[in-house]
Structures are given as C-alpha cells and as structure tokens.
Amino acid sequence: MSSNVVERAIRPITLNRKKALFAEYDDEGKNWGRIASFIETYKPNNVVPYAYLEATLEAIATGHLAARIEVLMPWNFDKQA
C-alpha cells in the first residue's frame, strides 16, 4: 500500500507551515502556521475562502452556539449558501 497520494495532498500544508519558521517573532510564526493550515483545508473541500470566512464570521457575530462548532467547519460548509 502506497501513501504517496496522502503525502502529496498534505505537502502544501507542511510547506506553508515551514515558511512560518522564518517569521521575525515567535507569535507571528505560530499565527502564520495556524492560518496557513486553516486556509489549506479549503482546497480539498472545494470551498471559496472569502465566501467561507464571510459566512463563518457572520454566524459567529450573530450568536452561533459554540456547542455547534462542527457546523462551521470547512468540510460542512454549504457551498451554495
């Protein structure tokens, strides 16, 4: 069994996180790593980043329940909304 497909799929995520190592400050690097990993989850889920962020931030601002956070994940995002 080969893991090449999985390794190719996660390579962009890993490379983006590695770029954070060259940030000027530690917190800046950690934040960049988190954001880069988060953004890379859009690609396999075929989500438009702007539409997803807009819908998610709007839901949070209007009182989305923390117990229902799973609904806001990229893999559950309704692309038609």
PDB file with SEQRES, HELIX, SHEET and CRYST1 records, atoms N, CA, C and O in Angstrom:
SEQRES   1 A   81  MET SER SER ASN VAL VAL GLU ARG ALA ILE ARG PRO ILE          
SEQRES   2 A   81  THR LEU ASN ARG LYS LYS ALA LEU PHE ALA GLU TYR ASP          
SEQRES   3 A   81  ASP GLU GLY LYS ASN TRP GLY ARG ILE ALA SER PHE ILE          
SEQRES   4 A   81  GLU THR TYR LYS PRO ASN ASN VAL VAL PRO TYR ALA TYR          
SEQRES   5 A   81  LEU GLU ALA THR LEU GLU ALA ILE ALA THR GLY HIS LEU          
SEQRES   6 A   81  ALA ALA ARG ILE GLU VAL LEU MET PRO TRP ASN PHE ASP          
SEQRES   7 A   81  LYS GLN ALA                                                  
HELIX    1 AA1 ASN A    4  LYS A   19  1                                  16    
HELIX    2 AA2 ALA A   20  PHE A   22  5                                   3    
HELIX    3 AA3 ASP A   26  GLU A   40  1                                  15    
HELIX    4 AA4 PRO A   49  ALA A   61  1                                  13    
HELIX    5 AA5 ALA A   66  LEU A   72  5                                   7    
HELIX    6 AA6 PRO A   74  ASN A   76  5                                   3    
CRYST1    1.000    1.000    1.000  90.00  90.00  90.00 P 1           1          
ATOM      1  N   MET A   1       0.844  -1.169   0.000  1.00  0.00           N  
ATOM      2  CA  MET A   1       0.000   0.000   0.000  1.00  0.00           C  
ATOM      3  C   MET A   1       0.894   1.239   0.000  1.00  0.00           C  
ATOM      4  O   MET A   1       1.835   1.334   0.787  1.00  0.00           O  
ATOM      5  N   SER A   2       0.598   2.166  -0.871  1.00  0.00           N  
ATOM      6  CA  SER A   2       1.393   3.382  -1.006  1.00  0.00           C  
ATOM      7  C   SER A   2       0.702   4.561  -0.338  1.00  0.00           C  
ATOM      8  O   SER A   2      -0.523   4.677  -0.370  1.00  0.00           O  
ATOM      9  N   SER A   3       1.491   5.425   0.260  1.00  0.00           N  
ATOM     10  CA  SER A   3       0.946   6.622   0.902  1.00  0.00           C  
ATOM     11  C   SER A   3       1.260   7.875   0.091  1.00  0.00           C  
ATOM     12  O   SER A   3       1.114   8.990   0.591  1.00  0.00           O  
ATOM     13  N   ASN A   4       1.691   7.699  -1.158  1.00  0.00           N  
ATOM     14  CA  ASN A   4       2.072   8.846  -1.984  1.00  0.00           C  
ATOM     15  C   ASN A   4       0.942   9.838  -2.191  1.00  0.00           C  
ATOM     16  O   ASN A   4       1.176  11.047  -2.187  1.00  0.00           O  
ATOM     17  N   VAL A   5      -0.271   9.357  -2.369  1.00  0.00           N  
ATOM     18  CA  VAL A   5      -1.407  10.254  -2.596  1.00  0.00           C  
ATOM     19  C   VAL A   5      -1.612  11.157  -1.391  1.00  0.00           C  
ATOM     20  O   VAL A   5      -1.819  12.361  -1.541  1.00  0.00           O  
ATOM     21  N   VAL A   6      -1.557  10.582  -0.207  1.00  0.00           N  
ATOM     22  CA  VAL A   6      -1.744  11.363   1.021  1.00  0.00           C  
ATOM     23  C   VAL A   6      -0.590  12.334   1.209  1.00  0.00           C  
ATOM     24  O   VAL A   6      -0.803  13.495   1.560  1.00  0.00           O  
ATOM     25  N   GLU A   7       0.623  11.870   0.979  1.00  0.00           N  
ATOM     26  CA  GLU A   7       1.787  12.739   1.145  1.00  0.00           C  
ATOM     27  C   GLU A   7       1.745  13.928   0.188  1.00  0.00           C  
ATOM     28  O   GLU A   7       2.095  15.042   0.576  1.00  0.00           O  
ATOM     29  N   ARG A   8       1.323  13.708  -1.048  1.00  0.00           N  
ATOM     30  CA  ARG A   8       1.204  14.816  -1.996  1.00  0.00           C  
ATOM     31  C   ARG A   8       0.101  15.782  -1.576  1.00  0.00           C  
ATOM     32  O   ARG A   8       0.210  16.988  -1.798  1.00  0.00           O  
ATOM     33  N   ALA A   9      -0.950  15.257  -0.975  1.00  0.00           N  
ATOM     34  CA  ALA A   9      -2.072  16.110  -0.562  1.00  0.00           C  
ATOM     35  C   ALA A   9      -1.694  17.031   0.595  1.00  0.00           C  
ATOM     36  O   ALA A   9      -2.161  18.168   0.658  1.00  0.00           O  
ATOM     37  N   ILE A  10      -0.855  16.553   1.506  1.00  0.00           N  
ATOM     38  CA  ILE A  10      -0.515  17.379   2.673  1.00  0.00           C  
ATOM     39  C   ILE A  10       0.750  18.209   2.483  1.00  0.00           C  
ATOM     40  O   ILE A  10       1.070  19.039   3.333  1.00  0.00           O  
ATOM     41  N   ARG A  11       1.474  18.002   1.383  1.00  0.00           N  
ATOM     42  CA  ARG A  11       2.712  18.748   1.150  1.00  0.00           C  
ATOM     43  C   ARG A  11       2.513  20.261   1.193  1.00  0.00           C  
ATOM     44  O   ARG A  11       3.305  20.934   1.853  1.00  0.00           O  
ATOM     45  N   PRO A  12       1.496  20.847   0.525  1.00  0.00           N  
ATOM     46  CA  PRO A  12       1.324  22.312   0.590  1.00  0.00           C  
ATOM     47  C   PRO A  12       1.084  22.817   2.013  1.00  0.00           C  
ATOM     48  O   PRO A  12       1.548  23.897   2.379  1.00  0.00           O  
ATOM     49  N   ILE A  13       0.371  22.046   2.800  1.00  0.00           N  
ATOM     50  CA  ILE A  13       0.105  22.441   4.185  1.00  0.00           C  
ATOM     51  C   ILE A  13       1.419  22.503   4.951  1.00  0.00           C  
ATOM     52  O   ILE A  13       1.684  23.474   5.660  1.00  0.00           O  
ATOM     53  N   THR A  14       2.230  21.479   4.810  1.00  0.00           N  
ATOM     54  CA  THR A  14       3.502  21.413   5.522  1.00  0.00           C  
ATOM     55  C   THR A  14       4.447  22.518   5.060  1.00  0.00           C  
ATOM     56  O   THR A  14       5.102  23.153   5.886  1.00  0.00           O  
ATOM     57  N   LEU A  15       4.524  22.751   3.772  1.00  0.00           N  
ATOM     58  CA  LEU A  15       5.424  23.804   3.273  1.00  0.00           C  
ATOM     59  C   LEU A  15       4.994  25.175   3.759  1.00  0.00           C  
ATOM     60  O   LEU A  15       5.839  26.004   4.100  1.00  0.00           O  
ATOM     61  N   ASN A  16       3.700  25.425   3.796  1.00  0.00           N  
ATOM     62  CA  ASN A  16       3.223  26.714   4.295  1.00  0.00           C  
ATOM     63  C   ASN A  16       3.583  26.900   5.766  1.00  0.00           C  
ATOM     64  O   ASN A  16       3.982  27.989   6.179  1.00  0.00           O  
ATOM     65  N   ARG A  17       3.444  25.844   6.546  1.00  0.00           N  
ATOM     66  CA  ARG A  17       3.800  25.943   7.958  1.00  0.00           C  
ATOM     67  C   ARG A  17       5.288  26.169   8.133  1.00  0.00           C  
ATOM     68  O   ARG A  17       5.703  26.912   9.023  1.00  0.00           O  
ATOM     69  N   LYS A  18       6.098  25.536   7.293  1.00  0.00           N  
ATOM     70  CA  LYS A  18       7.549  25.714   7.394  1.00  0.00           C  
ATOM     71  C   LYS A  18       7.957  27.153   7.093  1.00  0.00           C  
ATOM     72  O   LYS A  18       8.942  27.643   7.645  1.00  0.00           O  
ATOM     73  N   LYS A  19       7.223  27.823   6.238  1.00  0.00           N  
ATOM     74  CA  LYS A  19       7.515  29.227   5.944  1.00  0.00           C  
ATOM     75  C   LYS A  19       7.393  30.076   7.203  1.00  0.00           C  
ATOM     76  O   LYS A  19       8.050  31.111   7.319  1.00  0.00           O  
ATOM     77  N   ALA A  20       6.568  29.653   8.134  1.00  0.00           N  
ATOM     78  CA  ALA A  20       6.369  30.392   9.376  1.00  0.00           C  
ATOM     79  C   ALA A  20       7.632  30.388  10.237  1.00  0.00           C  
ATOM     80  O   ALA A  20       7.781  31.235  11.117  1.00  0.00           O  
ATOM     81  N   LEU A  21       8.528  29.459   9.997  1.00  0.00           N  
ATOM     82  CA  LEU A  21       9.770  29.407  10.775  1.00  0.00           C  
ATOM     83  C   LEU A  21      10.626  30.643  10.562  1.00  0.00           C  
ATOM     84  O   LEU A  21      11.452  30.985  11.409  1.00  0.00           O  
ATOM     85  N   PHE A  22      10.431  31.315   9.432  1.00  0.00           N  
ATOM     86  CA  PHE A  22      11.246  32.473   9.107  1.00  0.00           C  
ATOM     87  C   PHE A  22      10.586  33.789   9.496  1.00  0.00           C  
ATOM     88  O   PHE A  22      11.038  34.858   9.086  1.00  0.00           O  
ATOM     89  N   ALA A  23       9.525  33.717  10.282  1.00  0.00           N  
ATOM     90  CA  ALA A  23       8.870  34.930  10.767  1.00  0.00           C  
ATOM     91  C   ALA A  23       9.790  35.612  11.779  1.00  0.00           C  
ATOM     92  O   ALA A  23      10.624  34.968  12.417  1.00  0.00           O  
ATOM     93  N   GLU A  24       9.623  36.898  11.909  1.00  0.00           N  
ATOM     94  CA  GLU A  24      10.504  37.674  12.785  1.00  0.00           C  
ATOM     95  C   GLU A  24      10.292  37.357  14.264  1.00  0.00           C  
ATOM     96  O   GLU A  24      11.250  37.323  15.037  1.00  0.00           O  
ATOM     97  N   TYR A  25       9.043  37.127  14.656  1.00  0.00           N  
ATOM     98  CA  TYR A  25       8.731  36.876  16.054  1.00  0.00           C  
ATOM     99  C   TYR A  25       8.057  35.517  16.200  1.00  0.00           C  
ATOM    100  O   TYR A  25       7.418  35.032  15.266  1.00  0.00           O  
ATOM    101  N   ASP A  26       8.202  34.905  17.374  1.00  0.00           N  
ATOM    102  CA  ASP A  26       7.622  33.579  17.607  1.00  0.00           C  
ATOM    103  C   ASP A  26       6.110  33.573  17.446  1.00  0.00           C  
ATOM    104  O   ASP A  26       5.558  32.700  16.775  1.00  0.00           O  
ATOM    105  N   ASP A  27       5.435  34.544  18.061  1.00  0.00           N  
ATOM    106  CA  ASP A  27       3.970  34.585  17.962  1.00  0.00           C  
ATOM    107  C   ASP A  27       3.509  34.775  16.524  1.00  0.00           C  
ATOM    108  O   ASP A  27       2.507  34.201  16.099  1.00  0.00           O  
ATOM    109  N   GLU A  28       4.240  35.575  15.797  1.00  0.00           N  
ATOM    110  CA  GLU A  28       3.913  35.822  14.390  1.00  0.00           C  
ATOM    111  C   GLU A  28       4.015  34.511  13.589  1.00  0.00           C  
ATOM    112  O   GLU A  28       3.163  34.219  12.750  1.00  0.00           O  
ATOM    113  N   GLY A  29       5.048  33.746  13.855  1.00  0.00           N  
ATOM    114  CA  GLY A  29       5.237  32.467  13.178  1.00  0.00           C  
ATOM    115  C   GLY A  29       4.154  31.469  13.525  1.00  0.00           C  
ATOM    116  O   GLY A  29       3.664  30.752  12.652  1.00  0.00           O  
ATOM    117  N   LYS A  30       3.776  31.415  14.791  1.00  0.00           N  
ATOM    118  CA  LYS A  30       2.709  30.499  15.220  1.00  0.00           C  
ATOM    119  C   LYS A  30       1.386  30.881  14.559  1.00  0.00           C  
ATOM    120  O   LYS A  30       0.651  30.021  14.073  1.00  0.00           O  
ATOM    121  N   ASN A  31       1.097  32.171  14.547  1.00  0.00           N  
ATOM    122  CA  ASN A  31      -0.153  32.626  13.922  1.00  0.00           C  
ATOM    123  C   ASN A  31      -0.162  32.315  12.429  1.00  0.00           C  
ATOM    124  O   ASN A  31      -1.172  31.855  11.896  1.00  0.00           O  
ATOM    125  N   TRP A  32       0.960  32.566  11.754  1.00  0.00           N  
ATOM    126  CA  TRP A  32       1.035  32.272  10.327  1.00  0.00           C  
ATOM    127  C   TRP A  32       0.824  30.775  10.076  1.00  0.00           C  
ATOM    128  O   TRP A  32       0.110  30.395   9.148  1.00  0.00           O  
ATOM    129  N   GLY A  33       1.434  29.943  10.888  1.00  0.00           N  
ATOM    130  CA  GLY A  33       1.280  28.495  10.749  1.00  0.00           C  
ATOM    131  C   GLY A  33      -0.165  28.052  10.904  1.00  0.00           C  
ATOM    132  O   GLY A  33      -0.651  27.207  10.152  1.00  0.00           O  
ATOM    133  N   ARG A  34      -0.843  28.627  11.880  1.00  0.00           N  
ATOM    134  CA  ARG A  34      -2.261  28.292  12.091  1.00  0.00           C  
ATOM    135  C   ARG A  34      -3.125  28.738  10.913  1.00  0.00           C  
ATOM    136  O   ARG A  34      -3.963  27.981  10.421  1.00  0.00           O  
ATOM    137  N   ILE A  35      -2.913  29.957  10.474  1.00  0.00           N  
ATOM    138  CA  ILE A  35      -3.714  30.486   9.371  1.00  0.00           C  
ATOM    139  C   ILE A  35      -3.442  29.704   8.085  1.00  0.00           C  
ATOM    140  O   ILE A  35      -4.372  29.377   7.348  1.00  0.00           O  
ATOM    141  N   ALA A  36      -2.186  29.407   7.820  1.00  0.00           N  
ATOM    142  CA  ALA A  36      -1.839  28.663   6.610  1.00  0.00           C  
ATOM    143  C   ALA A  36      -2.465  27.274   6.623  1.00  0.00           C  
ATOM    144  O   ALA A  36      -2.988  26.823   5.604  1.00  0.00           O  
ATOM    145  N   SER A  37      -2.419  26.599   7.758  1.00  0.00           N  
ATOM    146  CA  SER A  37      -3.031  25.272   7.858  1.00  0.00           C  
ATOM    147  C   SER A  37      -4.535  25.357   7.653  1.00  0.00           C  
ATOM    148  O   SER A  37      -5.131  24.515   6.981  1.00  0.00           O  
ATOM    149  N   PHE A  38      -5.136  26.376   8.235  1.00  0.00           N  
ATOM    150  CA  PHE A  38      -6.577  26.559   8.108  1.00  0.00           C  
ATOM    151  C   PHE A  38      -6.973  26.820   6.658  1.00  0.00           C  
ATOM    152  O   PHE A  38      -7.933  26.239   6.153  1.00  0.00           O  
ATOM    153  N   ILE A  39      -6.229  27.692   5.999  1.00  0.00           N  
ATOM    154  CA  ILE A  39      -6.533  28.024   4.606  1.00  0.00           C  
ATOM    155  C   ILE A  39      -6.347  26.811   3.698  1.00  0.00           C  
ATOM    156  O   ILE A  39      -7.106  26.632   2.745  1.00  0.00           O  
ATOM    157  N   GLU A  40      -5.359  25.988   3.978  1.00  0.00           N  
ATOM    158  CA  GLU A  40      -5.124  24.813   3.140  1.00  0.00           C  
ATOM    159  C   GLU A  40      -6.270  23.798   3.245  1.00  0.00           C  
ATOM    160  O   GLU A  40      -6.412  22.949   2.365  1.00  0.00           O  
ATOM    161  N   THR A  41      -7.086  23.867   4.297  1.00  0.00           N  
ATOM    162  CA  THR A  41      -8.219  22.944   4.398  1.00  0.00           C  
ATOM    163  C   THR A  41      -9.315  23.308   3.407  1.00  0.00           C  
ATOM    164  O   THR A  41     -10.203  22.494   3.152  1.00  0.00           O  
ATOM    165  N   TYR A  42      -9.275  24.509   2.844  1.00  0.00           N  
ATOM    166  CA  TYR A  42     -10.269  24.898   1.839  1.00  0.00           C  
ATOM    167  C   TYR A  42     -10.121  24.066   0.569  1.00  0.00           C  
ATOM    168  O   TYR A  42     -11.111  23.646  -0.029  1.00  0.00           O  
ATOM    169  N   LYS A  43      -8.886  23.837   0.169  1.00  0.00           N  
ATOM    170  CA  LYS A  43      -8.614  23.200  -1.122  1.00  0.00           C  
ATOM    171  C   LYS A  43      -9.258  21.821  -1.263  1.00  0.00           C  
ATOM    172  O   LYS A  43     -10.009  21.613  -2.216  1.00  0.00           O  
ATOM    173  N   PRO A  44      -9.000  20.868  -0.361  1.00  0.00           N  
ATOM    174  CA  PRO A  44      -9.616  19.549  -0.555  1.00  0.00           C  
ATOM    175  C   PRO A  44     -11.133  19.561  -0.360  1.00  0.00           C  
ATOM    176  O   PRO A  44     -11.818  18.623  -0.767  1.00  0.00           O  
ATOM    177  N   ASN A  45     -11.651  20.607   0.253  1.00  0.00           N  
ATOM    178  CA  ASN A  45     -13.090  20.699   0.489  1.00  0.00           C  
ATOM    179  C   ASN A  45     -13.797  21.558  -0.556  1.00  0.00           C  
ATOM    180  O   ASN A  45     -15.004  21.784  -0.467  1.00  0.00           O  
ATOM    181  N   ASN A  46     -13.040  22.039  -1.549  1.00  0.00           N  
ATOM    182  CA  ASN A  46     -13.597  22.861  -2.639  1.00  0.00           C  
ATOM    183  C   ASN A  46     -14.415  24.043  -2.127  1.00  0.00           C  
ATOM    184  O   ASN A  46     -15.531  24.289  -2.585  1.00  0.00           O  
ATOM    185  N   VAL A  47     -13.848  24.759  -1.182  1.00  0.00           N  
ATOM    186  CA  VAL A  47     -14.521  25.902  -0.574  1.00  0.00           C  
ATOM    187  C   VAL A  47     -13.843  27.185  -1.046  1.00  0.00           C  
ATOM    188  O   VAL A  47     -12.615  27.257  -1.100  1.00  0.00           O  
ATOM    189  N   VAL A  48     -14.633  28.187  -1.384  1.00  0.00           N  
ATOM    190  CA  VAL A  48     -14.096  29.505  -1.740  1.00  0.00           C  
ATOM    191  C   VAL A  48     -13.763  30.216  -0.424  1.00  0.00           C  
ATOM    192  O   VAL A  48     -14.660  30.466   0.380  1.00  0.00           O  
ATOM    193  N   PRO A  49     -12.482  30.547  -0.193  1.00  0.00           N  
ATOM    194  CA  PRO A  49     -12.078  31.113   1.097  1.00  0.00           C  
ATOM    195  C   PRO A  49     -12.883  32.339   1.541  1.00  0.00           C  
ATOM    196  O   PRO A  49     -13.317  32.409   2.690  1.00  0.00           O  
ATOM    197  N   TYR A  50     -13.083  33.299   0.644  1.00  0.00           N  
ATOM    198  CA  TYR A  50     -13.790  34.515   1.035  1.00  0.00           C  
ATOM    199  C   TYR A  50     -15.226  34.206   1.449  1.00  0.00           C  
ATOM    200  O   TYR A  50     -15.696  34.710   2.469  1.00  0.00           O  
ATOM    201  N   ALA A  51     -15.915  33.396   0.680  1.00  0.00           N  
ATOM    202  CA  ALA A  51     -17.309  33.050   0.991  1.00  0.00           C  
ATOM    203  C   ALA A  51     -17.397  32.313   2.324  1.00  0.00           C  
ATOM    204  O   ALA A  51     -18.301  32.559   3.122  1.00  0.00           O  
ATOM    205  N   TYR A  52     -16.460  31.416   2.552  1.00  0.00           N  
ATOM    206  CA  TYR A  52     -16.455  30.655   3.798  1.00  0.00           C  
ATOM    207  C   TYR A  52     -16.198  31.571   5.000  1.00  0.00           C  
ATOM    208  O   TYR A  52     -16.921  31.519   5.995  1.00  0.00           O  
ATOM    209  N   LEU A  53     -15.164  32.407   4.897  1.00  0.00           N  
ATOM    210  CA  LEU A  53     -14.855  33.306   6.019  1.00  0.00           C  
ATOM    211  C   LEU A  53     -15.999  34.277   6.287  1.00  0.00           C  
ATOM    212  O   LEU A  53     -16.338  34.543   7.440  1.00  0.00           O  
ATOM    213  N   GLU A  54     -16.591  34.804   5.224  1.00  0.00           N  
ATOM    214  CA  GLU A  54     -17.708  35.729   5.389  1.00  0.00           C  
ATOM    215  C   GLU A  54     -18.872  35.052   6.118  1.00  0.00           C  
ATOM    216  O   GLU A  54     -19.423  35.612   7.066  1.00  0.00           O  
ATOM    217  N   ALA A  55     -19.240  33.861   5.679  1.00  0.00           N  
ATOM    218  CA  ALA A  55     -20.364  33.139   6.300  1.00  0.00           C  
ATOM    219  C   ALA A  55     -20.047  32.742   7.732  1.00  0.00           C  
ATOM    220  O   ALA A  55     -20.909  32.834   8.606  1.00  0.00           O  
ATOM    221  N   THR A  56     -18.828  32.305   7.979  1.00  0.00           N  
ATOM    222  CA  THR A  56     -18.440  31.860   9.323  1.00  0.00           C  
ATOM    223  C   THR A  56     -18.393  33.033  10.298  1.00  0.00           C  
ATOM    224  O   THR A  56     -18.918  32.933  11.406  1.00  0.00           O  
ATOM    225  N   LEU A  57     -17.775  34.132   9.903  1.00  0.00           N  
ATOM    226  CA  LEU A  57     -17.702  35.292  10.793  1.00  0.00           C  
ATOM    227  C   LEU A  57     -19.082  35.891  11.045  1.00  0.00           C  
ATOM    228  O   LEU A  57     -19.368  36.360  12.147  1.00  0.00           O  
ATOM    229  N   GLU A  58     -19.925  35.874  10.036  1.00  0.00           N  
ATOM    230  CA  GLU A  58     -21.293  36.357  10.210  1.00  0.00           C  
ATOM    231  C   GLU A  58     -22.057  35.473  11.201  1.00  0.00           C  
ATOM    232  O   GLU A  58     -22.792  35.982  12.047  1.00  0.00           O  
ATOM    233  N   ALA A  59     -21.886  34.161  11.099  1.00  0.00           N  
ATOM    234  CA  ALA A  59     -22.558  33.238  12.024  1.00  0.00           C  
ATOM    235  C   ALA A  59     -22.084  33.459  13.458  1.00  0.00           C  
ATOM    236  O   ALA A  59     -22.884  33.450  14.394  1.00  0.00           O  
ATOM    237  N   ILE A  60     -20.783  33.656  13.622  1.00  0.00           N  
ATOM    238  CA  ILE A  60     -20.241  33.891  14.967  1.00  0.00           C  
ATOM    239  C   ILE A  60     -20.762  35.213  15.525  1.00  0.00           C  
ATOM    240  O   ILE A  60     -21.131  35.293  16.697  1.00  0.00           O  
ATOM    241  N   ALA A  61     -20.792  36.252  14.683  1.00  0.00           N  
ATOM    242  CA  ALA A  61     -21.257  37.572  15.125  1.00  0.00           C  
ATOM    243  C   ALA A  61     -22.733  37.573  15.501  1.00  0.00           C  
ATOM    244  O   ALA A  61     -23.160  38.367  16.339  1.00  0.00           O  
ATOM    245  N   THR A  62     -23.511  36.691  14.889  1.00  0.00           N  
ATOM    246  CA  THR A  62     -24.947  36.649  15.180  1.00  0.00           C  
ATOM    247  C   THR A  62     -25.300  35.627  16.246  1.00  0.00           C  
ATOM    248  O   THR A  62     -26.474  35.313  16.440  1.00  0.00           O  
ATOM    249  N   GLY A  63     -24.286  35.099  16.947  1.00  0.00           N  
ATOM    250  CA  GLY A  63     -24.551  34.255  18.108  1.00  0.00           C  
ATOM    251  C   GLY A  63     -24.587  32.763  17.865  1.00  0.00           C  
ATOM    252  O   GLY A  63     -25.317  32.046  18.550  1.00  0.00           O  
ATOM    253  N   HIS A  64     -23.814  32.276  16.904  1.00  0.00           N  
ATOM    254  CA  HIS A  64     -23.750  30.833  16.670  1.00  0.00           C  
ATOM    255  C   HIS A  64     -23.281  30.143  17.952  1.00  0.00           C  
ATOM    256  O   HIS A  64     -22.342  30.606  18.599  1.00  0.00           O  
ATOM    257  N   LEU A  65     -23.921  29.059  18.312  1.00  0.00           N  
ATOM    258  CA  LEU A  65     -23.593  28.356  19.554  1.00  0.00           C  
ATOM    259  C   LEU A  65     -22.253  27.621  19.445  1.00  0.00           C  
ATOM    260  O   LEU A  65     -21.979  26.955  18.447  1.00  0.00           O  
ATOM    261  N   ALA A  66     -21.432  27.753  20.477  1.00  0.00           N  
ATOM    262  CA  ALA A  66     -20.131  27.088  20.494  1.00  0.00           C  
ATOM    263  C   ALA A  66     -20.291  25.566  20.460  1.00  0.00           C  
ATOM    264  O   ALA A  66     -19.425  24.866  19.934  1.00  0.00           O  
ATOM    265  N   ALA A  67     -21.372  25.059  21.006  1.00  0.00           N  
ATOM    266  CA  ALA A  67     -21.614  23.616  21.018  1.00  0.00           C  
ATOM    267  C   ALA A  67     -21.860  23.078  19.606  1.00  0.00           C  
ATOM    268  O   ALA A  67     -21.766  21.872  19.378  1.00  0.00           O  
ATOM    269  N   ARG A  68     -22.174  23.965  18.660  1.00  0.00           N  
ATOM    270  CA  ARG A  68     -22.444  23.545  17.280  1.00  0.00           C  
ATOM    271  C   ARG A  68     -21.311  23.977  16.339  1.00  0.00           C  
ATOM    272  O   ARG A  68     -21.553  24.264  15.166  1.00  0.00           O  
ATOM    273  N   ILE A  69     -20.098  24.021  16.844  1.00  0.00           N  
ATOM    274  CA  ILE A  69     -18.954  24.485  16.062  1.00  0.00           C  
ATOM    275  C   ILE A  69     -18.690  23.600  14.847  1.00  0.00           C  
ATOM    276  O   ILE A  69     -18.180  24.080  13.835  1.00  0.00           O  
ATOM    277  N   GLU A  70     -19.027  22.326  14.933  1.00  0.00           N  
ATOM    278  CA  GLU A  70     -18.806  21.397  13.828  1.00  0.00           C  
ATOM    279  C   GLU A  70     -19.512  21.852  12.546  1.00  0.00           C  
ATOM    280  O   GLU A  70     -19.034  21.594  11.441  1.00  0.00           O  
ATOM    281  N   VAL A  71     -20.639  22.523  12.703  1.00  0.00           N  
ATOM    282  CA  VAL A  71     -21.401  23.007  11.551  1.00  0.00           C  
ATOM    283  C   VAL A  71     -20.590  24.035  10.753  1.00  0.00           C  
ATOM    284  O   VAL A  71     -20.777  24.166   9.544  1.00  0.00           O  
ATOM    285  N   LEU A  72     -19.696  24.758  11.421  1.00  0.00           N  
ATOM    286  CA  LEU A  72     -18.928  25.824  10.772  1.00  0.00           C  
ATOM    287  C   LEU A  72     -17.622  25.350  10.128  1.00  0.00           C  
ATOM    288  O   LEU A  72     -16.916  26.150   9.514  1.00  0.00           O  
ATOM    289  N   MET A  73     -17.296  24.089  10.255  1.00  0.00           N  
ATOM    290  CA  MET A  73     -16.052  23.583   9.683  1.00  0.00           C  
ATOM    291  C   MET A  73     -16.111  23.571   8.152  1.00  0.00           C  
ATOM    292  O   MET A  73     -17.190  23.405   7.583  1.00  0.00           O  
ATOM    293  N   PRO A  74     -14.976  23.741   7.480  1.00  0.00           N  
ATOM    294  CA  PRO A  74     -14.972  23.815   6.012  1.00  0.00           C  
ATOM    295  C   PRO A  74     -15.595  22.620   5.318  1.00  0.00           C  
ATOM    296  O   PRO A  74     -16.231  22.777   4.276  1.00  0.00           O  
ATOM    297  N   TRP A  75     -15.426  21.431   5.874  1.00  0.00           N  
ATOM    298  CA  TRP A  75     -15.970  20.231   5.231  1.00  0.00           C  
ATOM    299  C   TRP A  75     -17.491  20.144   5.365  1.00  0.00           C  
ATOM    300  O   TRP A  75     -18.118  19.323   4.695  1.00  0.00           O  
ATOM    301  N   ASN A  76     -18.091  20.972   6.213  1.00  0.00           N  
ATOM    302  CA  ASN A  76     -19.547  21.013   6.350  1.00  0.00           C  
ATOM    303  C   ASN A  76     -20.153  22.271   5.727  1.00  0.00           C  
ATOM    304  O   ASN A  76     -21.367  22.468   5.768  1.00  0.00           O  
ATOM    305  N   PHE A  77     -19.312  23.107   5.157  1.00  0.00           N  
ATOM    306  CA  PHE A  77     -19.784  24.369   4.598  1.00  0.00           C  
ATOM    307  C   PHE A  77     -20.634  24.134   3.369  1.00  0.00           C  
ATOM    308  O   PHE A  77     -20.242  23.390   2.470  1.00  0.00           O  
ATOM    309  N   ASP A  78     -21.792  24.763   3.326  1.00  0.00           N  
ATOM    310  CA  ASP A  78     -22.689  24.669   2.177  1.00  0.00           C  
ATOM    311  C   ASP A  78     -22.219  25.657   1.127  1.00  0.00           C  
ATOM    312  O   ASP A  78     -22.396  26.866   1.275  1.00  0.00           O  
ATOM    313  N   LYS A  79     -21.622  25.141   0.071  1.00  0.00           N  
ATOM    314  CA  LYS A  79     -21.039  25.999  -0.973  1.00  0.00           C  
ATOM    315  C   LYS A  79     -22.065  26.826  -1.706  1.00  0.00           C  
ATOM    316  O   LYS A  79     -21.713  27.837  -2.314  1.00  0.00           O  
ATOM    317  N   GLN A  80     -23.323  26.430  -1.670  1.00  0.00           N  
ATOM    318  CA  GLN A  80     -24.395  27.132  -2.379  1.00  0.00           C  
ATOM    319  C   GLN A  80     -24.908  28.332  -1.594  1.00  0.00           C  
ATOM    320  O   GLN A  80     -25.546  29.218  -2.162  1.00  0.00           O  
ATOM    321  N   ALA A  81     -24.636  28.367  -0.297  1.00  0.00           N  
ATOM    322  CA  ALA A  81     -25.201  29.433   0.559  1.00  0.00           C  
ATOM    323  C   ALA A  81     -24.541  30.758   0.304  1.00  0.00           C  
ATOM    324  O   ALA A  81     -24.893  31.755   0.934  1.00  0.00           O  
TER     325      ALA A  81                                                      
END                                                                             
